[in-house]
Amino acid sequence: MFLSRGKQVQQEQRGTQDSPFVVKVLSNPKNVQETQQEVDHRKEKAANERNLVIATYSLELEFCNLSYSALKPLC
């Protein structure tokens, strides 16, 4: 590309591999211990959530039972 005075303008190389527009972040591969810890954490989290669902369901049943017992004499 040329300017009106005959000087050549160098084109900008933005967005190429040499001069990227966006920086690509590469994560480091995890070692065996980190991978195992992540798997164990996921299993523990799933077990905790499962137990929470069971406890919530048990509380709901007890609440329904108490409500029924309280309303039974009124019927």
C-alpha positions, 0 to 999 in steps of 0.5 A: 500500500502506498501513501500519496507521497510515494512512501510505502506503508507496511500492513499491520499483521494483527490477528495472525499466528505471529501477532495474535489478536486474541491470546490463546491460553493453554492449560497445563496437563494434570498429573495423575494425583490431581486427576485422582483428587478431582475424581474423588471430589466429584464422587464425594460431591455427588454422594453429599448431594444424594444424602441431602436429597434423601434427608430433604425427602425424609423431612417432607414425609415427617412434615406430612405425617405431622400435618395429617396427625394434627388435622385428623381430629378436626375431620 
